[in-house]
Amino acid sequence: MDQSKNAAALEGRKRLGPMTKKPVRRYTVDGKRMTSDDLQRLHEYLIEIETIAIISDEMRVVVESEWPELAHKLPPK
């Protein structure tokens, strides 16, 4: 690619702004892949509740990785 095309491509990226999405992580809980909709519902649920009494180790990893600010709602290990 010549320099003028490269400069135009870079200029186009600047206009779009920085990427705001987090990298997509894939999670499997109880042998089922969690979709982005599942993660969104889980996040909304975690915001609404005060604490969780019981949680699987797999789900704990999801919560601690995706929303560390909500990990205080999890039961002790």
C-alpha positions in Angstrom: 0.0 0.0 0.0 1.4 3.4 -0.9 1.8 6.1 1.7 -1.2 8.2 0.5 -3.6 5.2 0.8 -2.1 4.3 4.2 -2.5 7.9 5.5 -6.1 8.0 4.2 -6.8 4.7 6.0 -5.4 6.0 9.3 -7.4 9.3 8.9 -10.6 7.2 8.5 -9.8 5.4 11.7 -9.3 8.6 13.6 -12.7 9.8 12.6 -14.4 6.7 13.9 -12.9 7.2 17.3 -11.5 4.7 19.7 -13.0 1.3 20.1 -15.3 1.2 23.1 -16.2 -2.5 23.2 -14.3 -4.9 25.5 -12.8 -7.9 23.8 -15.3 -10.8 23.7 -14.6 -13.6 26.1 -16.2 -16.9 25.7 -17.6 -18.7 28.8 -19.0 -22.2 29.2 -21.1 -22.8 32.3 -22.5 -26.3 33.0 -21.4 -27.4 29.6 -23.4 -24.6 27.8 -21.9 -21.6 26.1 -23.0 -18.3 27.5 -24.2 -15.8 24.8 -23.9 -12.1 25.0 -27.6 -12.0 25.9 -27.0 -14.4 28.8 -24.2 -12.2 30.1 -26.3 -9.1 29.8 -29.2 -10.7 31.8 -26.7 -11.9 34.4 -25.2 -8.5 34.8 -28.7 -6.9 35.2 -29.6 -9.5 37.8 -26.3 -9.0 39.7 -27.0 -5.2 39.9 -30.5 -5.8 41.3 -29.7 -8.3 44.0 -27.9 -7.7 47.3 -26.0 -11.0 47.7 -25.8 -14.5 46.2 -26.0 -17.4 48.6 -24.7 -20.2 46.3 -22.7 -20.0 43.0 -20.8 -22.5 41.0 -17.0 -22.1 40.5 -17.6 -21.6 36.7 -20.1 -18.8 37.3 -17.8 -17.2 39.9 -15.1 -17.0 37.2 -17.5 -15.2 34.9 -18.6 -12.7 37.5 -15.1 -12.0 38.8 -13.7 -11.6 35.2 -16.5 -9.5 33.7 -17.6 -7.4 36.6 -15.0 -7.3 39.4 -16.9 -4.4 41.0 -19.8 -6.8 41.7 -17.7 -9.6 43.2 -18.5 -8.4 46.7 -22.0 -9.8 46.2 -20.6 -13.4 45.8 -20.4 -15.8 48.8 -17.0 -16.5 50.2 -15.0 -19.3 48.5 
